[in-house]
Amino acid sequence: MPTLPRLRARTTVLAFALLALAGLAAAQTATPAASEVFTPHHVAKLRSVSSVALSPDGTMVAYTLVVPRIPLVDDDGGPWEELHVVGRDKVSRPFVTGEVNVGGVRWAADGRSITFLARRGKDTARSLYRIPVDGGEARRVLAHETDIAAYTFSPDGTQVAFTAREAPPKARKDLEKKGFTQEVFEEHAPFVRVFVATLGDGGGAPRELPLTGSASTIAWSAAGNRLAVALAPTPLVDDDLMMRRVHIVEAATGAVVARLDNPGKLGQVAWSPDGAHVAMVSGADINDPAAGRLLVARGTGGALRDVLPNYLGHVSAIAFRDATTIAFIGDEGVETVFGEVKVDGTGRRTVLPAGGRILSAFELSKDGKAVAFLADSPMHPSEVFLMGAGEANPQRLTDSNPWLATMRFAKQEVVKFKARDGLDLEGLLIRPLDEQPGRRYPLILTVHGGPEAHDRNGWRTGYANAGQFGAAKGYAVFYPNYRGSTGRRVAFSKLGQGDPAGKEFDDLVDAVDHLVKTGLVDETKVGITGGSYGGYASAWGATYYSARFAAAVMFVGISNNVSRPGTTDIPNEEYLVHALKRAWEDWDGKLKTSPIYYTDRAKTPILIMHGTADPRVSPTQSLELYRHLKLRNQAPVRLVWYPGEGHGNRRAASRLDYSLRMMQWFDHYLQGPGGAPPAADLEYGEKK
């Protein structure tokens, strides 16, 4: 297939606006009349919005658009992220497009320009750029020797604070050129430092603030010269997850004014407009699996206070509407709500109730009256929504995949059921497309990872989630939110702690039994799949629960809880919020909660897939299970490596390969002849 020409990164607004309008007109005249059904190839070309930034006057939204590379057409690699701007007229203008990766989008205080991070042209590292809204080229305003990770402007816009990794010493770089590329494990990890730069000519070199630890979140108080900075003891992922604490810092000197001891995992941090308060999303305690409590403290320090005590959901995003009011998105079960509460914990109200859309991020206008949302639904991936002052509901502004209008969607619904011990549970069911009453269908049970995560009632189809393309092939696809999932208060998210593969995975079988009892599912044709902790569940289904599953697809999953803590980059997180015991405290328990311990039961054909550069769940976890199953030779097993991929696939070819192999395996064992594994080599071209 010939390679199609691609646009290089450009920033001329007018030219791209004309191209966009021309493309829109062409699309309107060429919309196909026939409906189509989903395939993995459709998923491979899905675009989605990844961030939103609202103009100060609340009339325009700058957003980043994720544009995947097309397998067999583009050079392989991860997706591109472009900068676009859309207004209430729903006309989207491309600003920075093509082979670019834009991030950190912000509006200038006067609304006349947009700043963003990107590596462009001759940049050797990710730099800070500014582009005028009314047309013109982007101009670099700040460069650094390493990538700028995050930034925040001073109230008057004359200074910018930013984070960046330390550059390796010159002596080490010189030695690397001579072949000395050895790495001292975990000791050569560079710290992330905080810098402050004065913008404009004569600003001088950025100065590093003398802070102890590795920095991440950074926010400048709108009322003065202070920063809120999250610092971890080291740059290691484990410390970043479990030990980040918020510090109030003088921007001029780097002196720490106060430390806000968030008690667990840390999410978003925000200043009030008057600088009097700092709000954050935090875990309730060090054992809380997820950051989901809304805590507030004085901007000068002091005790943190939970302003939504006993909240039955999980807070996922926050922003101050005014000096005393915090707006938030809350995950409640499989839905989301948009609400607000006063800094003293009073005045809580729901602004947008659950239903119709899933909210994942938002930003307010300067006066706090307009709000831009990042939202998805069962009918589309993430898009831009805007709700103006006085409006009761947000309006959708973007349509990143107009071709979705030609697709036939299977019905998606919420299913509630009880576990064997009486616990109320729920999940999401995508019913088979063209379902016939009275007929039973094969099931793909799709288990989310974490387990401190949950499946929301929004867009559920991706390269590793069969969703609509599974339903189009005659499967029921079910996403269970088993105990240990988030979205249902802290206590619920802790129910699986200290009991890996116990009641939490019994919940999965109970979900299958419920769907069988409804008459929808054929209990002899049940498949299980998932990634990470969901991969652990898949391995458990193929071994301990082998009698219940006719096929399994395991992705970056866990198979041996004895070796796992010593081969992951998050051993303390695994201990504090999952296992609650070190391996040496319970060797026998670790072994008996490992799928490899039950390979004698294995009769389920299992496809195992893993990235070779995964630091979270070592590829050896997949290799161990494969070897044990292969040696026993009781059931078909196949192991597929993805060279260079980490904890999940990023490259376009790896993603399409995964989707096709997953469905080939399920088709062969749930709808096909079974027996020996299907062909190892695939045809990647789209079948017409």
Order of alpha helices (4+ residues) and beta strands (2+ residues): alpha-alpha-beta-beta-beta-beta-beta-beta-beta-beta-beta-beta-alpha-beta-beta-beta-beta-alpha-beta-beta-beta-beta-beta-beta-beta-beta-beta-beta-beta-beta-beta-beta-beta-beta-beta-alpha-beta-alpha-alpha-beta-alpha-beta-alpha-alpha-beta-alpha-beta-alpha
